[in-house]
């Protein structure tokens, strides 16, 4: 599996930022070695304790738009796989178990997970299609 980095924007996730981070760290697969970059467009007093508790790196870029912040974080990470949280609601921790095996293939270029009720179905379908090489 290639290198993985999670990018979570504090402005998008708002008060649910800690839940996103807990969801990523909870499964045990994303141990402290998997980097998480939290982007933000302004200094936020809650980021310092969050950095320490969840072992994340905060990237504060006041003059940049959301897309520019995400691009900057992806560049800084130098990861082959970038997971970006663009929804207020975090993905359920147990669904990360279904996602990680998908990263072991060259047949998958991108996977968009949007609606919580379809996440498990989408990941299951992707795991079935993964064996069909283009």
VEXGUKE-800728 format. One record per residue (C-alpha): residue in three letters; x negated, y, z negated. Coordinates in steps of 0.001 Angstrom, whole numbers, padded with zeros to 6 digits, always signed. Each point is the difference from the previous one (the first is absolute). Layout:
! VEXGUKE-800728
alaXYZ
...
This chain:
! VEXGUKE-800728
unk+000000+000000+000000
unk-001212+003492+000788
unk-000319+002789-002486
unk+003238+001439-001365
unk+000795+003421-001448
unk+003285+001271-001373
unk+000967+003629+000561
unk+002750+001492-002127
unk+001024+003642+000269
unk+000946+001536-003351
unk+002249+002572+001670
unk+002049-002672+001802
unk+000264-002412-002918
unk+000527+002729-002597
unk+000816-001290-003471
unk-000097-003590+001307
unk-003762+000150+000681
unk-000881-002154-003048
unk+002546-002615+001099
unk-001617-000176+003441
unk-003423-000477-001545
unk+001274-002614-002455
unk+001685-001847+002872
unk-003278-000126+001928
unk-002112-001136-002971
unk+002538-002387-001568
unk-000205-003031+002310
unk-003612-000671-001001
unk-001072-000175+003641
unk-000743+003718+000143
unk-002425-000038-002873
unk-002081+003018-000841
unk-002268-000708+002983
unk+002688+001006+002508
unk-000157+003783+000301
unk+003019+002223-000374
unk-000171+003613+001133
unk+002627+002381-001345
unk+000397+003088+002178
unk+001514+003236-001185
unk+000342+003541+001335
unk-000429+001667-003395
unk-001747-000580-003297
unk+002240-002120-002206
unk-000765-000423-003705
unk+001296-003579-000022
unk-002586-001152+002564
unk-002956-000186-002393
unk+001599-002554-002363
unk+001401-001881+003009
unk-003493-000226+001536
unk-001335-001677-003115
unk+002963-002254-000736
unk+000478-001405+003507
unk-003601+000321+001244
unk+000871+002256+002924
unk-001776+002811+001810
unk+001911+003271+000367
unk-000481+002099+003117
unk+001396+003513-000392
unk+000224+002001+003223
unk+002083+003146-000592
unk+000044+001381+003523
unk+000835-003233+001849
unk+003306-001466+001147
unk+001103-003498-001013
unk-001274-001569+003222
unk-003353+001779-000332
unk-000321-001186-003622
unk+000701-003587+001030
unk-002438+000197+002918
unk-002659+001409-002316
unk+000583-002770-002555
unk-000146-002681+002714
unk-003280+001458+001260
unk-001470+000166-003510
unk+001023-003603-000705
unk-001724-001478+003087
unk+002331-003003-000444
unk+001140-002318+002772
unk+003521-000190-001475
unk+001718+003054-001423
unk+003224-000372-001978
unk+001830+003331-000225
unk+002895+000632-002388
unk+002403+002401+001708
unk+003098-000723-002025
unk+001039+001085-003475
unk+000936-003555-000995
unk-002950-002353-000530
unk-000177-003405+001638
unk+000781-002779-002481
unk-003200-001476-001408
unk+000931-003581+000947
unk+000221+001003+003675
unk-003729+000803+000054
unk-000598-003782-000220
unk+001755-000319+003350
unk-001881+002896+001567
unk-003620-000881-000811
unk-000119-003250+002038
unk+001071+001970+003093
unk-003285+001908-000128
unk-001981-003126+000897
unk+000952+000112+003666
unk-001141+001840+003080
unk+003471-000283+001572
unk+001495+002650-002288
unk-000850+003629+000728
unk+002566+001805-002139
unk+002863-000766-002309
unk+002558+002570-001078
unk+001948-000752-003156
unk+002834+002425-000514
unk+003152-001257-001663
unk-000333-002011-003198
unk+002821-002405+000890
unk-001749-000958+003256
unk-003560-000242-001339
unk+000054-003658-000917
unk+001779-000988+003218
unk-002467+002006+002114
unk-003039-001470-001723
unk+001385-003526+000351
unk+000672+000538+003711
unk-003488+001428+000472
unk-001539-003032-001688
unk+001866-002251+002459
unk-001119+002028+003012
unk-003581+000213-001144
unk-000859-003378+001506
unk+001057+001087+003491
unk-003113+001644+001379
unk+000546+002463+002878
